[in-house]
């Protein structure tokens, strides 16, 4: 069997700009000068990382100080932070551009919480090409770029790749995969933009030489840009999976997907990295970049990938569009449909302890304990409460209760499932490789979104329930006409049809509401449409 799943981030550091006053920064520097602590040169690893070692992580702060100006950045570790770690070159360069400023050299100081100096090192920035991400924010009609001086890195988390065990029923294989995920762990960085938007940056999604050219999906209303090292047969099969989703959903922002076919050694069929997410301060919700860009109406992080996969070349794959796999083969198109569905947003941010991914533990920056848009579709039982309305201990109990369902009231998913919620995979023993982010194995409808798929299993159709939950999360449905009728708009609401027209009738926009209509064809305003004083209404159409 092939097992799918997701992993969870650990909060390692909080980052604060100019936590030290100029006077305190001066005193810290004088401590270094007066003490026997000599600033030794900071060492760099083979990949250019800056190696850091704590004498202790308890009651510790790391100060990066511009000796010339006194500008400083203070990094506070959490109790989970290891005694040794590495800072990436991009992080130091981002700090230089955003706040530290230029200097011949910088001090990196380990200090107590009272800023008493324990150790110090000096370093100079080398002239090198470092990729720095670009971020945009604001409504589509007034988009602004958040330059380095306009934004801040506020937290650093440790992530792991999500590896797919070749033999999920073998405890030894599962232990090996867990060890390998830990060995391959890496850091991701939380940015805060001027409007309060939070964005997770992961260097694995940078554009780089792995792209090896770009192929655009040949049809459909949701465009994908496919890159990687796939040969013609593999590329044709992947594009077929892409086109199946592209025929069902609509969007105006292309989705960048990168797939590498490489030798990953025995025991692992493939793996993926958690897709980039950003948090919308208006909805108090995290979105994957593929969906979030569509809702924004522009590419919030241009040039970055949205989905990145690595698949193991040593296993026996069936790449055929028409011929079923043999009993010893895994079906490539089925697996691609599954992984693309996760990348489009079918993925939870809740963990086994009931907390959400990217929740911070201490520090002075804003609390980030918020659900993803997928989590807002989840419920306790057939008639119970919405998962985000529960407290953390209640959420922790729910995700191992075998009583987790999806389908909010009046949702497309309920309509597609005969008016009842759909059971999710939430076994009484938590499995980081399967829990929450899949339909339960007990569902009887045909689907590729169960937590495992056996050799020989093939399914090249998307179930109406998968389409429905995507629509509930905000994806536009590819339909010649969408009827938006009999609605009262009280919040920021967008209705999009990238495949045709939108018919608006018997809709009231209240003083607190904003209605944005976007269509690739016409917008029909019928009887009963009212915008009350204070409400807002915009149309984007040919």
PLY file of the C-alpha trace (Angstrom):
ply
format ascii 1.0
element vertex 542
property float x
property float y
property float z
element edge 541
property int vertex1
property int vertex2
end_header
0.00 0.00 0.00
0.98 3.61 -0.55
0.39 5.85 2.46
-0.05 9.60 2.23
0.08 12.19 4.96
1.42 15.43 6.36
3.85 16.57 9.04
3.82 19.44 11.46
6.07 22.37 12.18
7.93 23.11 15.41
8.37 26.69 16.57
12.10 27.27 17.18
12.65 31.05 17.28
10.88 34.38 17.62
12.55 37.33 15.88
12.29 40.98 16.96
13.79 44.01 15.23
15.45 46.63 17.48
14.41 44.96 20.71
17.47 46.62 22.22
17.48 50.39 22.58
20.54 52.20 21.22
21.80 52.65 24.78
21.37 48.96 25.59
23.03 47.98 22.32
25.97 50.20 23.24
26.22 48.59 26.68
26.16 45.09 25.17
28.97 46.01 22.80
30.98 47.48 25.71
30.47 44.21 27.63
32.03 42.33 24.73
34.97 44.72 24.66
35.56 44.59 28.44
35.05 40.86 28.88
37.38 38.00 28.09
34.91 36.91 25.40
36.73 37.46 22.13
34.51 37.66 19.02
35.78 34.72 17.00
34.95 34.58 13.29
31.60 32.90 12.64
32.05 29.67 10.73
30.05 28.77 7.62
29.08 25.33 6.35
29.53 23.87 2.90
26.17 25.34 1.79
27.02 28.76 3.19
25.00 28.45 6.40
26.16 30.25 9.52
26.80 27.70 12.28
25.55 28.70 15.75
26.03 26.90 19.08
24.32 27.81 22.35
25.95 27.21 25.71
22.30 26.79 26.84
18.90 27.53 25.28
17.37 28.38 28.65
16.86 32.13 29.22
18.90 32.90 26.12
18.79 35.50 23.39
20.87 35.84 20.25
21.67 39.44 19.27
22.80 40.34 15.76
24.28 43.81 16.04
25.42 46.34 13.47
28.47 47.69 15.28
28.37 50.94 13.33
24.73 51.99 13.78
23.56 49.97 16.78
20.68 48.50 14.75
19.94 45.04 16.13
17.81 41.96 15.68
17.11 39.74 18.69
16.37 36.04 18.18
14.73 34.23 21.11
14.84 30.40 21.11
12.01 28.23 22.44
12.50 25.26 24.73
12.41 22.97 21.65
15.35 24.74 20.00
18.48 22.58 19.69
21.80 23.77 21.11
23.29 23.80 17.61
21.63 25.18 14.52
22.40 26.93 11.24
21.11 30.23 9.86
20.62 30.39 6.11
22.43 33.09 4.05
19.08 34.42 2.81
18.01 35.14 6.43
21.10 37.23 7.17
20.77 39.06 3.83
17.07 39.74 4.49
17.98 41.27 7.87
20.67 43.41 6.27
18.29 44.80 3.64
15.32 45.23 5.94
16.78 46.64 9.13
20.41 46.00 10.08
21.87 48.05 7.24
25.36 47.84 5.77
28.44 47.38 7.92
32.01 46.15 7.59
31.22 43.54 10.23
28.44 42.45 12.55
28.46 40.92 16.02
26.43 37.82 16.86
26.11 37.64 20.64
24.69 34.99 22.94
23.24 36.75 25.98
20.95 36.10 28.93
17.46 37.53 29.09
19.02 40.47 30.95
21.37 40.88 27.95
24.46 39.85 29.92
26.96 38.59 27.36
27.98 34.91 27.36
29.60 34.42 23.95
30.22 36.48 20.85
31.29 36.03 17.25
31.90 38.44 14.39
31.12 38.02 10.73
31.19 39.97 7.50
28.70 39.50 4.69
30.28 38.16 1.55
29.34 39.37 -1.90
27.12 36.53 -3.13
23.90 36.03 -4.99
21.12 35.18 -2.55
17.48 34.73 -3.54
15.19 37.11 -1.64
11.42 36.54 -2.07
9.04 39.24 -3.28
5.69 39.77 -1.60
2.58 41.71 -2.61
-0.46 42.60 -0.55
-3.68 44.60 -0.55
-6.84 44.49 -2.67
-6.42 43.73 -6.35
-7.24 47.29 -7.37
-4.50 48.68 -5.07
-1.72 46.10 -4.90
1.47 47.10 -3.09
4.84 45.40 -2.88
6.21 44.72 0.58
9.89 45.57 0.15
12.39 44.24 2.72
12.19 47.50 4.69
8.37 47.16 4.83
8.19 43.63 6.24
9.61 41.54 9.07
10.55 37.94 9.70
8.86 37.28 13.06
9.24 33.50 13.61
11.31 30.53 12.45
9.93 26.98 12.40
11.41 23.57 11.74
9.59 21.57 9.07
10.03 18.06 7.74
9.33 16.78 4.25
6.40 14.40 3.92
7.86 11.11 2.72
5.73 8.25 1.41
6.75 4.87 2.91
6.94 2.05 0.40
5.67 -0.47 2.95
3.35 1.34 5.42
2.31 -1.94 7.07
5.94 -2.64 8.03
6.89 -0.99 11.37
10.57 -1.07 10.44
9.88 0.83 7.22
7.83 3.41 9.13
10.66 3.89 11.66
13.14 4.36 8.81
10.93 6.93 7.10
10.44 8.84 10.36
14.22 8.90 10.90
14.81 10.06 7.32
12.22 12.86 7.64
14.03 14.10 10.74
17.38 13.96 8.94
15.93 16.00 6.06
14.29 18.62 8.32
14.74 22.29 7.44
13.70 25.79 8.50
10.80 27.90 7.24
10.29 31.57 8.02
7.15 33.53 8.91
6.96 37.02 7.39
4.59 39.75 8.54
3.52 42.28 5.89
2.34 45.85 6.53
-1.38 44.93 6.46
-0.92 42.08 8.96
-0.76 39.29 6.37
1.48 36.40 7.47
3.37 34.36 4.86
5.45 31.22 5.27
8.65 31.20 3.21
10.30 27.88 2.32
13.46 27.89 0.22
12.47 24.58 -1.40
9.89 26.51 -3.44
12.41 28.97 -4.90
12.79 29.09 -8.68
16.15 27.55 -9.51
18.02 25.31 -11.93
15.80 22.30 -11.12
13.07 23.79 -13.28
14.59 22.50 -16.54
12.09 24.41 -18.64
8.38 24.98 -18.18
5.42 23.30 -19.84
1.97 24.85 -19.61
-1.08 22.62 -19.35
-2.67 22.45 -22.77
-6.33 22.89 -21.82
-8.75 23.76 -19.08
-9.75 26.86 -17.18
-7.12 26.61 -14.42
-3.62 26.92 -15.81
-0.68 25.00 -14.36
2.98 25.58 -15.14
4.74 22.23 -14.86
8.50 22.04 -14.36
11.04 19.43 -13.33
13.04 16.65 -14.96
10.23 14.41 -16.23
10.71 12.64 -19.56
8.07 12.80 -22.28
6.09 9.77 -21.04
6.07 11.00 -17.44
5.20 14.52 -18.51
2.24 13.37 -20.63
0.87 11.36 -17.71
1.31 14.27 -15.30
-0.34 16.73 -17.66
-3.28 14.36 -17.96
-3.78 14.50 -14.18
-3.41 18.29 -14.26
-5.94 18.61 -17.08
-8.50 16.59 -15.11
-8.45 19.17 -12.31
-8.14 22.06 -14.76
-11.41 21.00 -16.36
-13.25 21.17 -13.02
-11.94 24.36 -11.38
-11.39 27.86 -12.66
-8.80 30.47 -11.80
-6.91 33.43 -13.18
-3.49 32.84 -11.55
-1.35 29.97 -12.94
-0.28 27.30 -10.44
3.42 26.45 -10.46
4.07 22.74 -9.85
7.55 21.19 -9.81
8.13 17.42 -9.93
11.54 15.76 -9.74
11.95 12.07 -10.63
15.04 10.98 -8.71
16.64 8.00 -7.01
15.63 8.34 -3.37
16.95 4.97 -2.26
14.92 2.01 -0.95
11.96 2.29 1.37
10.55 5.60 0.14
8.21 5.97 -2.85
8.36 9.74 -2.94
7.79 12.86 -0.94
6.57 16.41 -0.90
7.13 19.65 0.95
4.26 21.43 2.64
2.93 23.94 0.13
3.51 27.62 1.04
0.73 29.16 3.12
-0.32 32.65 3.97
-2.68 34.00 6.61
-5.42 36.48 5.75
-6.00 38.93 8.64
-9.56 39.60 7.45
-10.73 35.98 7.50
-8.31 34.90 10.28
-7.51 31.86 8.13
-4.48 30.22 6.48
-4.62 29.40 2.74
-2.30 27.40 0.52
-0.68 29.65 -2.07
-2.48 27.96 -4.98
-5.89 28.91 -3.54
-4.86 32.11 -1.81
-3.56 33.61 -5.06
-6.91 32.96 -6.77
-8.81 34.64 -3.92
-6.45 37.64 -3.98
-6.73 37.94 -7.77
-2.96 38.19 -8.23
0.21 36.26 -7.41
1.08 37.21 -3.85
4.55 35.64 -4.11
5.55 35.82 -7.79
8.13 33.40 -9.09
7.67 30.86 -6.30
6.33 27.34 -6.73
2.98 26.31 -5.30
3.44 22.51 -5.27
6.73 20.57 -5.12
7.04 16.79 -5.32
9.89 14.29 -5.49
9.10 10.79 -6.74
11.41 7.77 -6.50
12.68 6.52 -9.83
13.64 3.04 -8.57
10.02 1.87 -8.16
7.76 0.35 -10.80
5.34 3.02 -12.07
2.55 2.80 -14.63
2.49 6.00 -16.71
-0.24 4.92 -19.14
-3.40 6.98 -19.56
-5.37 3.99 -20.90
-3.71 0.77 -19.66
-4.32 -0.23 -16.01
-1.28 -0.92 -13.81
-0.21 -4.47 -13.09
-0.43 -5.85 -9.58
3.18 -4.82 -8.95
2.86 -1.24 -10.28
1.77 2.05 -8.73
-0.40 4.17 -11.00
1.31 7.51 -11.61
-1.81 9.47 -12.65
-3.74 8.31 -9.57
-0.90 9.38 -7.28
-0.56 12.73 -9.09
-4.28 13.41 -8.70
-3.96 12.71 -4.98
-0.93 14.97 -4.49
-2.31 17.80 -6.62
-5.52 17.70 -4.59
-3.48 18.22 -1.42
-1.62 21.07 -3.11
-4.89 22.75 -4.07
-5.82 22.94 -0.38
-7.13 19.53 0.71
-4.81 19.59 3.72
-5.22 20.22 7.44
-3.13 22.43 9.67
-4.22 20.75 12.92
-1.88 18.35 14.69
-2.18 15.50 17.16
-2.10 17.88 20.15
-5.01 19.89 18.75
-2.80 22.87 17.97
-2.48 24.39 14.54
0.67 24.43 12.46
2.67 27.67 12.78
1.40 28.30 16.30
4.06 30.13 18.27
5.21 29.27 21.76
6.14 32.46 23.58
7.86 35.49 22.13
6.50 38.98 21.75
5.06 38.74 18.24
1.39 38.28 17.39
-0.32 34.99 18.16
-0.56 32.79 15.08
-2.87 30.05 16.41
-5.36 30.01 13.52
-6.91 27.27 11.36
-6.49 26.63 7.68
-9.45 26.96 5.32
-9.67 23.13 5.12
-9.97 22.96 8.93
-13.02 25.23 8.75
-14.81 22.45 6.83
-14.34 19.90 9.67
-16.88 18.97 12.35
-17.40 16.86 15.44
-19.72 14.08 14.36
-22.75 14.23 12.10
-24.36 17.15 13.95
-21.59 18.48 16.22
-19.50 21.64 16.44
-17.09 23.10 13.90
-13.49 22.09 14.68
-12.18 25.70 14.99
-14.89 26.43 17.58
-13.42 23.80 19.92
-10.56 24.49 22.32
-7.20 22.82 21.80
-7.81 19.86 24.12
-11.19 19.23 22.49
-9.58 19.35 19.04
-6.90 16.90 20.21
-9.62 14.48 21.32
-11.59 14.92 18.10
-8.75 14.08 15.71
-8.38 10.63 17.35
-12.08 9.99 17.94
-13.07 8.25 14.71
-15.86 10.84 14.79
-14.46 13.57 12.53
-16.60 14.68 9.58
-16.56 17.36 6.89
-19.35 19.43 5.41
-20.47 22.77 6.78
-24.17 23.74 6.75
-25.55 24.60 3.30
-22.26 23.56 1.72
-21.59 22.11 -1.70
-20.17 19.03 0.02
-23.41 18.34 1.88
-25.34 18.69 -1.37
-22.96 16.31 -3.15
-23.22 13.74 -0.33
-26.99 13.58 -0.08
-27.28 16.12 2.72
-24.98 14.36 5.21
-21.41 15.03 6.29
-18.52 12.89 5.03
-16.47 10.88 7.51
-12.78 11.80 7.68
-9.88 9.51 8.57
-9.37 10.04 12.33
-8.34 6.70 13.85
-8.10 6.38 17.62
-4.31 6.12 17.31
-2.90 9.24 15.68
-0.94 8.65 12.49
1.13 11.57 11.25
1.08 9.99 7.83
-2.67 9.84 7.41
-4.92 11.39 10.08
-7.44 14.14 9.26
-6.31 15.00 5.70
-8.14 12.15 3.93
-11.58 10.68 3.57
-12.07 7.72 5.88
-11.50 4.23 4.47
-15.15 3.44 5.23
-16.54 5.78 2.55
-18.07 3.85 -0.32
-17.82 6.39 -3.13
-14.91 6.04 -5.60
-12.02 8.25 -4.53
-8.24 8.59 -4.67
-8.27 10.65 -1.43
-8.12 7.82 1.09
-4.91 7.66 3.11
-3.43 4.72 1.18
-3.45 3.24 -2.31
-2.34 -0.28 -3.17
-0.29 -1.42 -6.11
-2.63 -1.99 -9.03
-5.15 0.65 -7.85
-6.21 3.06 -10.60
-8.74 5.91 -10.58
-8.64 8.70 -13.17
-11.86 10.52 -12.29
-12.45 13.21 -9.69
-15.38 12.55 -7.38
-18.05 15.23 -7.06
-17.31 15.43 -3.32
-13.70 16.44 -3.99
-14.93 19.17 -6.32
-17.54 20.24 -3.76
-15.13 20.68 -0.85
-12.82 22.69 -3.11
-15.72 25.03 -3.86
-16.51 25.28 -0.15
-12.93 26.43 0.47
-13.24 29.15 -2.16
-12.27 27.62 -5.49
-14.32 28.78 -8.46
-16.26 26.04 -10.22
-15.88 25.79 -13.96
-19.45 26.42 -15.11
-20.84 28.42 -18.06
-22.92 30.39 -15.55
-22.88 30.69 -11.77
-26.09 31.79 -10.04
-25.43 33.93 -6.97
-28.95 34.37 -5.65
-30.94 34.88 -2.45
-27.93 35.96 -0.41
-27.22 38.56 2.28
-23.60 39.74 2.15
-22.32 40.87 5.57
-18.56 40.35 5.16
-15.91 40.49 2.42
-17.29 38.10 -0.24
-15.92 37.22 -3.68
-17.75 35.34 -6.43
-15.56 34.25 -9.34
-16.25 32.39 -12.57
-13.23 31.93 -14.79
-15.31 29.89 -17.24
-18.28 32.08 -17.97
-20.95 34.42 -16.57
-22.37 35.21 -13.13
-26.07 35.85 -12.51
-26.79 38.01 -9.43
-30.40 38.17 -8.15
-32.09 38.89 -4.81
-28.81 39.80 -3.14
-28.42 42.42 -0.41
-25.02 43.89 0.46
-25.25 45.21 4.02
-23.29 48.20 5.41
-20.59 45.80 6.66
-20.45 43.80 3.43
-18.19 43.92 0.39
-19.13 41.97 -2.74
-16.53 41.45 -5.49
-17.78 39.82 -8.71
-15.23 38.55 -11.27
-16.24 36.76 -14.47
-14.53 35.83 -17.73
-17.84 36.48 -19.51
-20.64 38.86 -18.52
-22.18 39.70 -15.13
-26.00 39.76 -15.09
-27.55 41.95 -12.39
-31.14 40.81 -11.99
-34.07 41.95 -9.82
-33.75 42.24 -6.07
-30.13 43.39 -5.99
-29.45 46.06 -3.32
-26.34 47.70 -1.89
-27.14 49.37 1.40
-25.34 52.59 2.45
-21.83 51.71 3.58
-21.75 48.48 1.59
-19.34 47.98 -1.31
-19.78 46.30 -4.70
-17.29 45.82 -7.56
-17.49 44.06 -10.93
-14.60 42.79 -13.07
-15.73 41.46 -16.42
-14.99 42.00 -20.14
0 1
1 2
2 3
3 4
4 5
5 6
6 7
7 8
8 9
9 10
10 11
11 12
12 13
13 14
14 15
15 16
16 17
17 18
18 19
19 20
20 21
21 22
22 23
23 24
24 25
25 26
26 27
27 28
28 29
29 30
30 31
31 32
32 33
33 34
34 35
35 36
36 37
37 38
38 39
39 40
40 41
41 42
42 43
43 44
44 45
45 46
46 47
47 48
48 49
49 50
50 51
51 52
52 53
53 54
54 55
55 56
56 57
57 58
58 59
59 60
60 61
61 62
62 63
63 64
64 65
65 66
66 67
67 68
68 69
69 70
70 71
71 72
72 73
73 74
74 75
75 76
76 77
77 78
78 79
79 80
80 81
81 82
82 83
83 84
84 85
85 86
86 87
87 88
88 89
89 90
90 91
91 92
92 93
93 94
94 95
95 96
96 97
97 98
98 99
99 100
100 101
101 102
102 103
103 104
104 105
105 106
106 107
107 108
108 109
109 110
110 111
111 112
112 113
113 114
114 115
115 116
116 117
117 118
118 119
119 120
120 121
121 122
122 123
123 124
124 125
125 126
126 127
127 128
128 129
129 130
130 131
131 132
132 133
133 134
134 135
135 136
136 137
137 138
138 139
139 140
140 141
141 142
142 143
143 144
144 145
145 146
146 147
147 148
148 149
149 150
150 151
151 152
152 153
153 154
154 155
155 156
156 157
157 158
158 159
159 160
160 161
161 162
162 163
163 164
164 165
165 166
166 167
167 168
168 169
169 170
170 171
171 172
172 173
173 174
174 175
175 176
176 177
177 178
178 179
179 180
180 181
181 182
182 183
183 184
184 185
185 186
186 187
187 188
188 189
189 190
190 191
191 192
192 193
193 194
194 195
195 196
196 197
197 198
198 199
199 200
200 201
201 202
202 203
203 204
204 205
205 206
206 207
207 208
208 209
209 210
210 211
211 212
212 213
213 214
214 215
215 216
216 217
217 218
218 219
219 220
220 221
221 222
222 223
223 224
224 225
225 226
226 227
227 228
228 229
229 230
230 231
231 232
232 233
233 234
234 235
235 236
236 237
237 238
238 239
239 240
240 241
241 242
242 243
243 244
244 245
245 246
246 247
247 248
248 249
249 250
250 251
251 252
252 253
253 254
254 255
255 256
256 257
257 258
258 259
259 260
260 261
261 262
262 263
263 264
264 265
265 266
266 267
267 268
268 269
269 270
270 271
271 272
272 273
273 274
274 275
275 276
276 277
277 278
278 279
279 280
280 281
281 282
282 283
283 284
284 285
285 286
286 287
287 288
288 289
289 290
290 291
291 292
292 293
293 294
294 295
295 296
296 297
297 298
298 299
299 300
300 301
301 302
302 303
303 304
304 305
305 306
306 307
307 308
308 309
309 310
310 311
311 312
312 313
313 314
314 315
315 316
316 317
317 318
318 319
319 320
320 321
321 322
322 323
323 324
324 325
325 326
326 327
327 328
328 329
329 330
330 331
331 332
332 333
333 334
334 335
335 336
336 337
337 338
338 339
339 340
340 341
341 342
342 343
343 344
344 345
345 346
346 347
347 348
348 349
349 350
350 351
351 352
352 353
353 354
354 355
355 356
356 357
357 358
358 359
359 360
360 361
361 362
362 363
363 364
364 365
365 366
366 367
367 368
368 369
369 370
370 371
371 372
372 373
373 374
374 375
375 376
376 377
377 378
378 379
379 380
380 381
381 382
382 383
383 384
384 385
385 386
386 387
387 388
388 389
389 390
390 391
391 392
392 393
393 394
394 395
395 396
396 397
397 398
398 399
399 400
400 401
401 402
402 403
403 404
404 405
405 406
406 407
407 408
408 409
409 410
410 411
411 412
412 413
413 414
414 415
415 416
416 417
417 418
418 419
419 420
420 421
421 422
422 423
423 424
424 425
425 426
426 427
427 428
428 429
429 430
430 431
431 432
432 433
433 434
434 435
435 436
436 437
437 438
438 439
439 440
440 441
441 442
442 443
443 444
444 445
445 446
446 447
447 448
448 449
449 450
450 451
451 452
452 453
453 454
454 455
455 456
456 457
457 458
458 459
459 460
460 461
461 462
462 463
463 464
464 465
465 466
466 467
467 468
468 469
469 470
470 471
471 472
472 473
473 474
474 475
475 476
476 477
477 478
478 479
479 480
480 481
481 482
482 483
483 484
484 485
485 486
486 487
487 488
488 489
489 490
490 491
491 492
492 493
493 494
494 495
495 496
496 497
497 498
498 499
499 500
500 501
501 502
502 503
503 504
504 505
505 506
506 507
507 508
508 509
509 510
510 511
511 512
512 513
513 514
514 515
515 516
516 517
517 518
518 519
519 520
520 521
521 522
522 523
523 524
524 525
525 526
526 527
527 528
528 529
529 530
530 531
531 532
532 533
533 534
534 535
535 536
536 537
537 538
538 539
539 540
540 541
